[in-house]
């Protein structure tokens, strides 16, 4: 009703000024686009930038471009600032807000106020617990549990491990970490010798691991559980003189550099060199797919158009091991549909870029969307 009232008001003003013909034209034009905001929180990592690219690409796709007026705002890792920005978006006449929430609960009141005014709220990757919000994400607890179980099995149930978590306060970090810690607690011979906040960043990973290594060596560490950073950890081990065969097991997210490292030594990969090359590194790589934001936008438009949309959409959890790693040479839709899950460094120069971008639910956005924000044709 809110949006309809705005359209009617605009059309009535046009009628007074220009007559019936102008009324028809203005009303049609007013109905063409929904005002949708993208509310980003933390942007200090590759995943957030890539997810934003995919939202923007979805809005630019030919199926959406005439329907969506997308505006982007960044709050940083500050719940109060995000609350203020969402309030402002509502005041500016938002039809829907697509949001990566910095907290699952801190936004609840502002979200409820928005819903009460007829604004749709779609959260991607991280969740909002206010019942009027729509949520799109993987099962974060499953991600933490499965990867921790893999690491325990890889170490035969005993050894010293280092844990690097994500962005504090987010449901993503809280749920993954709690599930992993529960697994480690069930295996008393697994000893966590160091723990740090990794902020889902390769750069922060290097900083935090350097601090840890100031008091102990790689020889003291048997395994790694990292929400992001296996690529950097492997690179640091090589810098310290380890051979590829000596790399320790790492359970972590789906950065492309880490996946290229999983390929067997000697695999021919265009553009591969140094640590950004096949190392046979022992890994399990999981992902929160960055297409979740693009899917959130798509579902928001469908809801605005009157279609039924579920309040919760749980995405498949992409899991890649050394046995299932498969190289994408060109990044085409057909390649990804056939199951490739890592991209040649010749076409993805940034090793921190996230590789789990394919979904049959979002044919509008693929490789170029994630890389540079361009939709599929």
C-alpha positions in Angstrom: 0.0 0.0 0.0 2.9 2.4 0.8 4.3 2.1 -2.7 0.9 2.2 -4.4 0.1 5.4 -2.5 3.3 7.0 -3.6 2.6 6.2 -7.3 -1.0 7.5 -7.0 0.3 10.7 -5.5 2.8 11.2 -8.2 0.3 10.5 -10.9 -2.3 12.9 -9.5 0.2 15.7 -9.4 1.1 15.0 -13.0 -2.6 15.1 -14.0 -3.1 18.5 -12.5 -0.1 19.8 -14.5 -0.3 18.0 -17.8 -3.7 16.4 -18.2 -4.9 12.8 -18.8 -2.2 11.9 -21.3 0.6 12.9 -18.9 -1.2 11.0 -16.1 -1.0 7.8 -18.0 2.7 8.3 -18.9 3.8 9.3 -15.5 2.0 6.4 -13.8 3.5 3.9 -16.1 7.0 5.4 -15.5 6.5 5.5 -11.7 5.6 1.8 -11.7 8.7 0.8 -13.6 11.2 0.7 -10.7 11.3 -0.4 -7.1 13.6 1.6 -4.8 15.9 -1.0 -3.2 18.8 -0.4 -0.9 21.8 -2.5 -0.3 22.9 -2.1 3.3 26.5 -3.5 3.7 28.2 -3.7 7.0 31.8 -4.9 7.1 33.7 -4.5 3.8 37.3 -5.2 4.8 37.5 -8.5 2.9 37.2 -10.0 -0.5 33.9 -11.8 0.2 32.0 -8.7 1.0 33.2 -6.9 -2.1 32.4 -9.9 -4.3 28.9 -10.3 -2.8 28.3 -6.6 -3.4 29.4 -7.1 -7.0 26.8 -9.9 -7.5 24.0 -7.8 -6.0 24.8 -4.9 -8.3 25.1 -7.3 -11.3 21.7 -8.8 -10.5 20.2 -5.3 -10.4 21.8 -4.5 -13.8 20.6 -7.7 -15.5 18.2 -7.2 -18.3 15.4 -8.9 -16.3 15.9 -6.4 -13.5 17.3 -3.2 -14.9 13.8 -1.7 -15.7 12.4 -2.8 -12.3 15.1 -1.9 -9.8 16.7 1.4 -8.6 19.5 0.1 -6.4 21.3 2.3 -4.0 24.3 1.1 -1.8 25.3 2.2 1.7 28.1 0.9 3.9 27.8 1.0 7.7 31.1 -0.7 8.6 31.2 -3.2 11.6 29.0 -0.8 13.6 25.4 -2.0 14.4 24.3 1.5 15.5 25.4 3.1 12.3 23.6 0.4 10.3 20.4 1.0 12.3 20.7 4.7 11.5 21.2 4.0 7.8 18.2 1.6 7.7 16.0 4.2 9.3 17.1 6.7 6.7 16.4 4.2 3.9 12.9 3.8 5.1 12.4 7.6 5.3 13.7 7.9 1.7 10.9 5.6 0.5 12.6 2.2 0.3 10.4 -0.6 -1.1 13.0 -3.2 0.1 16.3 -3.4 1.8 18.8 -6.1 1.1 21.2 -6.3 4.1 24.3 -8.0 5.4 23.5 -7.6 9.1 26.3 -7.0 11.5 24.2 -8.5 14.3 21.4 -11.1 14.3 19.5 -9.2 17.1 20.7 -5.6 17.3 18.8 -4.6 14.2 15.5 -6.2 15.2 13.7 -3.1 16.3 14.6 -1.0 13.2 13.7 -4.0 11.0 10.3 -4.4 12.7 9.7 -0.6 12.3 10.6 -0.9 8.6 8.3 -3.9 8.1 5.5 -2.0 9.8 5.9 0.7 7.2 5.6 -1.9 4.4 9.3 -2.2 3.6 10.7 -5.7 2.9 13.9 -6.7 4.6 16.0 -9.5 3.1 19.1 -10.5 5.0 21.9 -12.5 3.2 24.6 -14.8 4.6 24.2 -13.5 8.1 20.8 -13.6 9.6 18.2 -11.3 11.4 16.1 -12.9 14.1 13.1 -10.5 13.8 10.3 -12.7 12.4 9.3 -10.2 9.7 12.7 -10.5 8.0 13.5 -12.8 5.1 16.8 -14.8 5.5 19.0 -16.4 2.8 22.1 -18.3 4.0 23.9 -21.6 4.3 23.6 -23.7 7.5 26.5 -22.0 9.3 26.5 -24.5 12.1 26.9 -27.4 9.6 29.8 -25.5 8.0 31.6 -25.2 11.4 30.9 -28.8 12.4 31.8 -30.6 9.1 35.1 -28.7 8.7 36.1 -29.3 12.3 35.3 -33.1 12.0 37.4 -33.2 8.8 40.3 -31.7 10.7 40.0 -34.0 13.6 39.9 -37.0 11.3 42.9 -35.7 9.3 44.9 -35.5 12.6 43.7 -38.9 13.8 42.1 -37.2 16.8 45.2 -35.7 18.3 47.4 -32.6 17.8 47.9 -28.9 18.3 45.7 -26.6 16.2 45.3 -22.9 15.7 41.8 -21.4 15.3 41.1 -18.1 13.5 37.5 -16.9 13.7 35.6 -14.3 11.6 33.9 -10.9 12.3 32.7 -10.9 15.9 29.0 -10.4 16.6 27.8 -11.8 13.3 25.6 -14.9 13.3 28.0 -16.4 10.7 31.0 -16.2 13.0 29.1 -17.1 16.2 27.4 -20.2 14.7 30.4 -21.6 12.8 32.8 -21.1 15.8 30.4 -22.6 18.3 29.8 -25.7 16.2 33.5 -26.2 15.6 34.4 -25.8 19.2 31.9 -28.4 20.2 33.6 -30.9 17.9 37.0 -30.0 19.3 35.7 -30.3 22.9 34.5 -33.9 22.1 38.1 -34.8 21.2 40.3 -34.1 24.3 43.5 -34.9 22.4 42.9 -31.9 20.1 44.7 -29.0 21.8 43.9 -25.4 20.7 47.3 -23.7 21.2 46.3 -20.3 19.8 43.1 -18.5 18.8 42.6 -15.1 17.1 40.1 -13.0 15.3 40.7 -13.2 11.6 38.0 -10.8 10.3 37.5 -13.0 7.2 40.6 -11.3 5.7 43.8 -12.8 4.2 45.7 -9.7 5.4 44.4 -10.0 9.0 45.3 -13.7 8.9 48.9 -12.9 8.1 49.1 -10.4 10.9 47.5 -12.7 13.5 49.6 -15.7 12.4 52.7 -13.6 12.6 51.9 -12.8 16.2 51.3 -16.4 17.1 54.5 -17.5 15.4 56.4 -15.1 17.5 56.1 -17.5 20.4 56.0 -20.9 18.6 57.0 -22.4 15.3 55.2 -24.1 12.5 56.7 -27.4 13.9 54.5 -26.8 17.0 51.3 -26.7 15.0 49.6 -29.8 13.5 46.5 -28.3 11.9 44.5 -25.1 11.2 40.8 -24.2 11.5 40.3 -20.9 9.8 37.2 -19.2 8.6 39.4 -17.4 6.1 43.1 -17.7 5.5 44.3 -21.1 4.5 45.9 -19.6 1.4 47.9 -17.2 3.5 48.8 -19.9 6.0 50.2 -22.1 3.3 52.1 -19.2 1.8 53.7 -18.5 5.2 54.7 -22.1 5.6 56.5 -22.0 2.3 58.2 -18.8 3.3 59.4 -20.5 6.4 61.1 -23.2 4.4 58.4 -26.0 4.4 58.0 -28.0 1.2 54.5 -28.6 -0.3 54.6 -32.1 1.1 55.1 -30.7 4.6 52.0 -28.3 4.6 49.7 -29.0 7.5 46.0 -29.7 7.1 43.8 -26.6 6.9 40.0 -26.3 7.2 38.7 -23.0 5.8 36.6 -20.9 3.5 36.6 -21.0 -0.3 39.2 -18.5 -1.4 40.4 -19.2 -4.9 44.1 -19.2 -4.0 43.5 -21.9 -1.3 41.7 -24.0 -3.8 44.4 -23.7 -6.5 46.8 -24.8 -3.8 44.7 -28.0 -3.3 45.4 -29.2 -6.8 48.1 -31.9 -7.1 51.7 -30.7 -7.6 52.5 -30.6 -11.3 49.0 -29.8 -12.4 49.2 -27.4 -15.4 47.4 -24.2 -14.5 47.8 -21.1 -16.6 49.2 -18.1 -14.6 50.0 -20.2 -11.5 53.2 -19.3 -9.7 54.7 -19.1 -6.2 52.2 -19.9 -3.5 49.3 -19.3 -6.0 50.0 -22.6 -7.6 49.1 -26.4 -7.2 50.7 -27.6 -4.0 48.6 -30.6 -3.1 47.8 -28.8 0.1 45.6 -30.9 2.4 42.4 -29.0 2.7 38.7 -28.9 3.1 37.2 -25.8 1.6 33.7 -24.7 2.4 31.8 -21.5 1.4 29.1 -19.0 2.1 28.3 -18.5 -1.5 28.7 -14.7 -2.4 25.7 -15.1 -4.8 23.5 -15.1 -1.7 23.1 -11.3 -1.9 22.1 -11.4 -5.5 19.6 -14.1 -4.7 18.2 -11.9 -1.9 17.7 -9.1 -4.3 16.0 -11.4 -6.8 13.6 -12.8 -4.1 12.8 -9.3 -2.9 11.7 -8.2 -6.4 9.6 -11.4 -6.7 7.9 -10.6 -3.4 7.3 -7.0 -4.4 5.6 -8.4 -7.6 3.3 -10.5 -5.4 4.9 -13.9 -5.6 5.2 -16.3 -2.7 8.7 -16.2 -1.2 9.8 -18.3 1.8 10.9 -16.5 5.0 14.0 -18.8 5.1 16.1 -20.0 2.2 18.9 -22.4 3.2 21.5 -22.6 0.5 23.4 -25.8 -0.3 26.8 -25.9 1.5 29.6 -26.1 -1.0 32.3 -28.4 0.2 35.5 -29.1 -1.7 38.3 -31.5 -0.8 41.5 -32.6 -2.5 39.4 -35.4 -4.0 36.8 -33.1 -5.5 38.8 -30.1 -6.6 38.2 -29.2 -10.2 39.7 -26.4 -12.3 37.7 -23.9 -14.2 39.8 -22.7 -17.1 37.5 -20.0 -18.6 34.8 -19.4 -16.0 31.9 -20.2 -18.3 28.5 -21.1 -17.1 28.7 -24.6 -18.6 32.1 -25.2 -16.9 30.6 -24.2 -13.5 27.5 -26.2 -14.1 29.7 -29.3 -14.8 31.2 -28.9 -11.3 34.4 -26.9 -11.6 35.2 -25.0 -8.3 38.5 -23.2 -8.7 39.6 -20.7 -11.3 42.9 -20.3 -13.1 45.1 -17.4 -11.8 45.3 -16.3 -15.4 41.6 -15.1 -15.1 41.4 -14.5 -11.3 44.5 -12.6 -10.2 43.4 -12.1 -6.6 44.0 -15.3 -4.6 41.5 -14.1 -1.9 38.6 -14.0 -4.4 35.9 -16.6 -3.5 35.3 -19.4 -5.9 31.8 -20.8 -5.0 29.8 -18.5 -7.2 27.6 -20.9 -9.2 23.9 -21.5 -8.5 21.1 -22.6 -10.8 18.9 -20.3 -8.8 20.8 -17.3 -10.1 21.5 -17.7 -13.8 21.6 -13.9 -14.1 24.9 -13.7 -12.3 28.0 -15.7 -12.9 31.8 -15.3 -13.2 31.8 -11.8 -14.5 29.3 -10.7 -11.9 31.5 -11.9 -9.1 34.7 -10.6 -10.7 33.6 -7.2 -12.0 29.9 -6.7 -11.3 28.7 -7.5 -14.8 25.6 -9.7 -15.3 25.2 -12.6 -17.7 23.8 -11.6 -21.1 
